[in-house]
Amino acid sequence: MKYLFLVLTLLLVTACDAQVPGIDLTAGNNGETISASMGQFLNVKLDSNPSTGYKWNLVTEPTPRILQLISSSYNPPIAGGVGAGGSETWQWQVVGTGTTTLKLAYFRSFSPSQVAKDFTVTVLVQ
């Protein structure tokens, strides 16, 4: 009986400490309005190939009291030859309520006016 009580207590504590699930976004979410909750992470994963000179750049920063950038990184391809593309992952955490927009653009650093692709989402946090 004593062990049952300990197991149930552990399960209850674990359930209360459960993390808010993240929101995974891809190019298919471009132009959407996303509803999010406090503490959630927004994970944006977009195809990228830096061997071409292109990379994703943050061109419209979301309101910092709503979303905070946690990280951005390049993920090399799992398989493929020289010049094969991978992806970039950008992660934000929801830290406040309101509405904000984030926009990424895919361009070469030496030619920022020639945008090959863009990605925009509006985030609504209540």
C-alpha positions as CSV (number, residue, x, y, z in Angstrom):
1,M,0.0,0.0,0.0
2,K,2.9,2.3,0.9
3,Y,4.4,1.8,-2.6
4,L,1.1,2.4,-4.3
5,F,0.9,5.8,-2.6
6,L,4.4,6.7,-3.7
7,V,3.7,5.7,-7.3
8,L,0.5,7.7,-7.4
9,T,2.2,10.7,-5.9
10,L,5.0,10.5,-8.4
11,L,2.5,10.3,-11.3
12,L,0.6,13.3,-10.0
13,V,3.8,15.4,-9.6
14,T,4.9,14.3,-13.1
15,A,1.6,15.2,-14.7
16,C,1.6,18.7,-13.1
17,D,5.1,19.3,-14.3
18,A,4.2,18.3,-17.9
19,Q,5.6,20.7,-20.5
20,V,3.3,22.6,-22.9
21,P,3.6,20.9,-26.3
22,G,5.6,22.8,-29.0
23,I,4.2,24.0,-32.3
24,D,6.1,22.7,-35.3
25,L,5.9,24.9,-38.4
26,T,7.1,24.4,-42.0
27,A,6.8,26.2,-45.3
28,G,3.3,24.8,-45.5
29,N,2.3,27.2,-42.7
30,N,3.5,30.3,-44.6
31,G,0.9,33.1,-44.3
32,E,-1.1,31.5,-41.4
33,T,-2.2,32.9,-38.1
34,I,-1.1,30.5,-35.3
35,S,-2.7,30.4,-31.8
36,A,-0.2,29.7,-29.1
37,S,-0.1,29.5,-25.3
38,M,2.3,31.0,-22.7
39,G,5.4,28.9,-22.4
40,Q,5.0,27.1,-25.8
41,F,7.9,26.9,-28.2
42,L,7.4,27.7,-31.9
43,N,9.8,25.5,-34.0
44,V,10.1,26.7,-37.6
45,K,11.9,24.2,-39.9
46,L,12.6,25.4,-43.5
47,D,14.6,23.8,-46.3
48,S,18.0,25.5,-46.8
49,N,21.1,25.0,-48.8
50,P,24.0,27.3,-47.7
51,S,26.3,25.9,-50.5
52,T,24.3,28.1,-52.8
53,G,24.9,31.2,-50.7
54,Y,21.3,31.4,-49.5
55,K,20.2,31.3,-45.9
56,W,17.2,32.3,-43.9
57,N,17.3,35.7,-42.3
58,L,15.0,37.3,-39.8
59,V,13.6,40.4,-41.5
60,T,10.6,41.2,-39.2
61,E,11.4,40.5,-35.6
62,P,8.4,39.5,-33.5
63,T,7.6,41.7,-30.5
64,P,10.1,40.6,-27.8
65,R,7.6,40.8,-25.0
66,I,5.5,38.1,-26.8
67,L,8.1,35.9,-28.5
68,Q,11.8,35.4,-27.6
69,L,14.2,33.8,-30.0
70,I,15.9,30.8,-28.4
71,S,18.0,29.5,-31.2
72,S,18.6,29.1,-35.0
73,S,20.7,26.4,-36.5
74,Y,21.5,24.7,-39.8
75,N,20.7,21.0,-40.0
76,P,22.9,19.2,-42.7
77,P,21.2,16.6,-44.9
78,I,21.1,13.1,-43.5
79,A,22.2,11.7,-46.9
80,G,23.3,13.3,-50.1
81,G,26.3,14.4,-52.0
82,V,28.3,17.6,-52.1
83,G,25.9,20.5,-52.4
84,A,22.9,18.7,-51.0
85,G,20.5,20.9,-49.0
86,G,19.4,20.5,-45.4
87,S,17.2,22.7,-43.3
88,E,17.3,25.5,-40.9
89,T,15.5,25.4,-37.6
90,W,14.4,28.6,-35.7
91,Q,12.9,28.3,-32.2
92,W,11.0,31.0,-30.3
93,Q,9.4,30.8,-26.9
94,V,6.0,32.4,-26.1
95,V,6.7,34.7,-23.1
96,G,3.7,37.1,-23.2
97,T,0.2,37.7,-24.6
98,G,-0.8,39.7,-27.7
99,T,-0.4,39.4,-31.4
100,T,2.9,39.6,-33.3
101,T,4.3,38.7,-36.7
102,L,7.6,37.0,-37.6
103,K,9.0,37.0,-41.1
104,L,12.0,35.2,-42.5
105,A,13.5,35.7,-46.0
106,Y,15.8,33.4,-47.9
107,F,18.5,35.4,-49.6
108,R,22.2,35.7,-50.2
109,S,24.0,38.0,-47.8
110,F,25.5,40.0,-50.7
111,S,22.2,40.4,-52.4
112,P,19.4,40.9,-49.7
113,S,17.0,42.6,-52.2
114,Q,16.8,39.4,-54.2
115,V,14.6,37.3,-52.0
116,A,14.1,33.7,-53.3
117,K,11.5,32.7,-50.7
118,D,9.9,34.1,-47.6
119,F,8.0,32.8,-44.6
120,T,5.6,34.8,-42.5
121,V,3.3,33.8,-39.6
122,T,1.2,35.8,-37.3
123,V,1.1,34.5,-33.7
124,L,-1.9,35.1,-31.5
125,V,-1.3,34.5,-27.7
126,Q,-4.2,34.9,-25.3
